[in-house]
Amino acid sequence: MLVAGAGPAGSTVAFRLAEQGHRVLVVEEHPKVGEPVQCAGLVSRRALDLAGSDSFVRASVRGASVFGPSLRSTSFRADSPRAYVIDRRALDVHLADRATRAGAEYRLGLRFDHLRPSPPDRVAAQLTATDGSTHDVAARLVIGADGVSSAVARAFRLRRPVEVLPAFEAEFPQSPGDPDTVEVYLGRRLAPGLFGWWIPDGAGGARIGVAADADGTPARTYYDRLVEHLARRFGEPLGSPTAYLVSGIPIGTLPTTHGDRVLLVGDAAAQVKPLSGGGIFTGMRCAEIAARVAHEALGRNDVSASALAEYDRAWRAELGEEFRRALYLRRVFTRLGDRDLDRVVDALRDAGSRATIVAFGDIDFPTHVVRELLSSSPSLVRLLPKALGAWVASADYRLPDLEPGPRRK
């Protein structure tokens, strides 16, 4: 078994297959597991449960503040933790160590490059090392966990263009602000298409970043604007970052995430939450499903596309509807202009809306709280397309069609 990529999804599928007695080789293009860091590191309790540990948790988060384009805000706070700030490097290392203890082999500084001619019962792949040397390996099954620009997906012709949002983040060793509250910034000046964030790191510092539409403006430009705003807001400069993160977030769906002798997991499969860009929980959960399907298929000695189709069916049955609803709501969100976004933030300030968010908020399944909010807040519904009002009024959770139209500025 060949797994390309040693992130959370790759190491999870490697662990599950190795513990069932399969011989697993994991290749990772970087020289160290967990470097460079690939995300902001905010996860749910579900992700910790899948990892089987909370040793890498730095802080818990009980509240959030959402700032509209005018920088008016609304805040929410729960009695118990609703998310956890993690050391992402430590998570990746923990998951790789767990897979290694189960019997998986890791080779670092080695990336999946392309396919080679192979016998009927194997896939032959060429791997390329950081020094340019190449190595051939044969496997019964390849699992692509190699990120948004997956070489495995390209090699097996499973890739379809999806929206990729550029993201830029920095880690600050010291930063003022509430140590257990996340801040989210909306608007076309700071983060068109998604949002900016300020996440306390549990050690007196913060992770500050943005993810935005790929509209030709570098994500670094939006990040600089957010840092300038935070410095003005807190009345002091934020100092010098200790690390930067540049990444791309896939938003969309692939028509298929399996083929003959191949499965895709995590960012390679665009298994990312469309409303937040987070993918640790979803990638790990889909990796567990992939391991189950792969184990059963290997036991039958049938790893054809038809045998592996159960993977697509199973992960979409569990997460596909949430992804579909979230993509729809994202289409609504990107049509809102700055005045609309300010009005939405203002509408969320009443006690009823804030209570609904606290009661139903779930970073893994955000469309649940959106529906509850729309059901309980007529003023919020009036700010959004009529189609959403019809959705809320219907007993059916099926989303209505959204008429085409340009995004508002």
N, C-alpha and C positions, 0 to 999 in steps of 0.2 A: 504494500500500500504506500503510495506517495502522497504526502500532504505538502502543498506549496503554501508557505506562510505560517509564522509562529505567533500570530496575534491570538486574541481570546477565542475566536472561532476555530482557527487551525489547531490550537493546542487542546481545545475541548474535544474535537472530533478525534484527534490522535489519542487522547486519554481513553475515551470510551471504546475505541477499537482495540487499543493495546490491552486493556484490562480484560477483553474478551478473547485474548490469545492471538490476535493478528499481528503480523510483523509490520511495523509502521516506521517509515522514514519521513521525517519532517525537515524540509529545507527552508532556510530563511536567508534572504538576500543581505541583510545587515549583519555586521560582525557580532552584535550583542542582541539578545532577546530584550524587547521592550524599548529599544532605542532605534530611531528617534521616537519620542512620544507621539501618539497618533490622535489624541482627542482630549477634550476638556476634563474628562474623568468625573462625571456626575452620574451615579447609577442608582437603581432601585434595590430594595431588599431582595427582589427576585434574582438579580445578577449575583449578589453575594451568595445566595443559596446555591446557584448553579456552580459557582466557584468552590463551594465547600469551605469557605473561610472568610473572615473579615479582618485578617491580619494587616491588610493593606489599606484599611479605612483610616482616613486622616480626620474627618469631621462628619457630623451629621447635620442635615439641613432641615429646619422646621418651617421656614418661611420663604417668601419670595416677594419682590417688588417689581412691578412692571411699569416702565416709563414710556409714555407716548412721545411722538415727535416733538411736541412742545415742552417735553420733560415734566409735564404733570404726571403723577404716578398714583398707583393704587397698590396696597400691600395686603398680604395674606399670611396668617400664621397658624400653625397647628400645634396641638399639645404634644404630639409625638413626631419623631423623625419621618420625613417624607422622601428623603433622598440622602445619598451618602457621597461625600467627596473622597475620592480614592487616589492613591499613588498608582498611576497607570503603569509605570515601569514595574512596580512590585507585583501588580496583578499579573502582568504577562509572564514575569519570572516564576511566580507561584504556579500558574497553569502549566508552564513548560516543565517545571520540576515535577509536578503531579503526573504529567504524561510520561516523563522519563522514568519515574519510579514504577509506573505500570508496564514499562518495557519498550516505549517508543524511543527511537534513535533520532537525535537532532544533529544536523550539520549546518553550521552558520557560515555566512559569507558566500552563499551558494543560492542562485535563483533558477527557477524554472524558465527556460528560454523558448524552446519549441519542440515539436514532436519529431521523432525519427521513424524510419520504416521499422515495423515490428512484426513479430509472429502473431497469428490470430488470437492467441490466448493472453496476450500482454500488450501494454502500451509502453513504447520506448520514448523516453524524453531526454533531451539534451539539457544539462544543467551548466550554467556558466558561473565561475568563481569571480571574486573581486579582482584577481590578478589576470583575468582574461582566459584562464585555462578552462577547458570544457570537460565534462564528464557525462557519460551515458548511463541511464538507469532504466530498468524495466520493472513494471508494476502491473498488477491485475486491475488496479483502480487508481485513478488520480482524483484528488480532492483539491479544488482551487479555493484557497483562502488567502489569496495574494492581493487583496485590496481592490480599490476602485479602478485601477488600470490593469486588471488581471490579465497576465500573459496566458494563463490556463484557459480563460474564457475565449481569448482570441484564437488560441491554437485549436480549440474544439469548435470554433465558430458558434459560440453561444452568446456572444456579446451583441447587444443592441444599444445604440446611443441613449443614454439617460441624461437628465440634467445633472451637472456637476457644479456644486456651489463652492467657490474658492473660500477658504477659511484661513484666518491669521490670528494667532494667539501668542501671548507672552506670559511668563511667570514672574511675579514680583515678590521679592522676599519680605517686603513690608508694604502694607496697604491698609488705610483706614476703612472703617465700615463695620457693619454687623457681622460677627464671625459665624453665624449660623443662618444667614439669609442670602439667597441668590438674587441678583438684580438682572433684569432683562430690559433691553433697550430696542424700541421699535422706531421705524421711520426711514424715509428714503435717504436722508442725509447720513445717518449712521450705519444702516444695515438694510438696504433695499432687498426684499425677497426672503429674508429670514430675520435675524436679530443679532444684537450684540449682547455680551454677557460680562458680568463680574461675579466670580465664584470664589468665596473664601477657601483657602487651602488648608485650614486647620492648624496652621503654624504661624499665624500673624500676617501672612501674605495673601496673595490672590492670583487667580488666573483671569486675564482680561482678553477678550477676543471678539471677533465678528465672523459671521458667515453671511455671504450676500450673493446676489445675482452676478453671474459672469457677464457683466454689461460693458466690459472694457476698462472699468475702473479697478485698479488693483485692490485686493482685500486689505493690503497694508494701509492704503489711504483711509479707508473707513476705520480701521483700528486706530490710526493716529488721531482721528477726530474724536473717537470715544475716549481715548486716554486724555486728550486735552479737556474734554468735558468733565471727566472725573476729577482731574486736578483742580478745575474751577469749583466743582461742587464740594470737594473736601477741603478746599482752601490751602492745598499744599501739593507740590509735585510728587509723583509716585516713585521717583527714583529710577534706578537702572534695572531692567529685567535681567534675570539670570539665565533664561532660555526662551527660545522662540519655537513656535510650531506653525508650519505651513502645510496645509492639506487640502484635499478635495472631498466633498461629501456627495455621494450619489443619491439623487432624489428621483424616484420612478420605479418601474418594475421591468424585469426581464420576462419575455414570453415563456422561457423555460430555463431552469437551473440544473438540468441534468442532460445526459446524452450517453452514448455508448462508452462505458468505462470512465465516466466522469460525473462529478457533482460539484456544484459551486456553493460556497457558504459565505456569510458575512458580507462585507462591502463588495466582494467580487460578484455576489448575487444581488446587490442593491437591497439587501435586507436591513434597511435603515428607516427609522421613524421619520416620515416626511414632515411632520410639524416641528420637530426639534433637531433632526440631524443625528440623533444618538443611535448607536448601533451595537453596543456591547451586549445588552440583554438579548436583543433579537438575534444577533449573530450567534451567540452561545446556544440559545434555545434551538435555532435551526441546525446548528452543528450536532446537537444531541439527536435530533431527528435523522440527520444524515448518517450518523454512526449506526443507528438502529437499522435503517434501510440497507446500508452497505453490508452490515453483518449478516442480515437475512439473505441478501442477494449472493454474497460470497459463499454462504452455507449451501445454497442451491447451485453454486458454480454457474451463475447466470448474472452477469453484470452488464447486460444489454440495456439499451435505452428503455425498452418496455419494462424490464425488471426494476429499473431504478426510478420509473415514473411515480412510484409510491411516495418518493421524497417530495416531489413538487406538490402532489395532492395533500400530503400530510401537513407540510409547513404552511401552505396556503389556507388549509382548513382552520388552522389555529391562529394565524396572524394576517392572512390575506385580506379579510374583510376590514380589519382595523387599518391596514395600509391603504385600502381603497378609499375608505372614508376620509382618512387623513390627507390623501392626495387631493381629494375633492375640496376639502376645507382649505388646503394650501392654495388651490386655484382661486378660491374666494378671497383669501388673505392677500394674495399678490395683486388683486384688482383694487384694493382699498388705497385711497390716497392718504396723505398725512392728516388731513382734517378728519377723515373717517376713522383713522386709527386713534386719534385723540378722543373722538366721541366714544369709541368702544372702551378705551381705558376709563373714561369718565363714567360710563354706564356700569362698569364693574366695581365702582367704589361704594355702591349701596350695600348695606349690611346683608341683605338677602343673597346677593351675588357672591359676596366674599364667603358667606357661610356655605354656599353650594360648592365653591371651589375647594374649601377645606374638607368638606364631607366627601366629595367625589373625585378630587384631584388625584391623578395617577400618571406619572411621567411615562409609563410604558403604554398606556391606553388612553391618550388624552381626548379622543373623540367622545368618550363617555361623559366627561364633564362638560364638553361643549354642548352636547344635546341637552343635558340637564340645565345648563345656563340659558339656552334658548327657550326651553320650556317654561322657565320661571321668570324670565325677564322680557316682557313685551317691548320695552324700550331698546333692548339690544337687538331684537329681531328687526325692528324698524330700520336699523342702521345697515342691515345686510340685505343681500339679494332676496327677492320674493321667494325664490326656490327653497331657501332655507326655512322660511315660514311654513311652506307646504310640507317640508320634511318633518318638522316638529309636530304639526297638526295631525300627521298621518300616524296610524298605529303601526305601520310598516317602517322598519329601519332602513329600507332601501332609499338611497339618495336620488333625488330628482335630477334631471338634466340641467346643466348650467348653460344658459345661452352664451354664445361667444361674444367677446367684447374686448376692447383694449384695456390694458392696465391704466389706472389713473395715476397721475403724477401728484 
